[in-house]
Amino acid sequence: MSAKRLELTDGYVVCQDCGHVDTYTLARHQGQERCTQCGGEYCGCNCCSETGRITIQLQLKQSDQSET
């Protein structure tokens, strides 16, 4: 999510190779779309989705702190 503005959504997928977090889509979750960073496979199970949410929340907090 480096080029996009970070924001919280309902679900996330996490790349199983590099840890990149992206918004959940069924195609990503089912392996039909690959990671935009490394080409690895995404996982969108509940655990990975929650891990992605926490990661984005931390990135948003760091971004907010660096702007102030």
Secondary structure as GFF3:
##gff-version 3
##sequence-region A 1 68
A	DSSP	beta_strand	12	15	.	.	.	ID=ss1
A	DSSP	beta_strand	21	23	.	.	.	ID=ss2
A	DSSP	alpha_helix	26	29	.	.	.	ID=ss3
A	DSSP	beta_strand	42	43	.	.	.	ID=ss4
A	DSSP	alpha_helix	46	67	.	.	.	ID=ss5
###
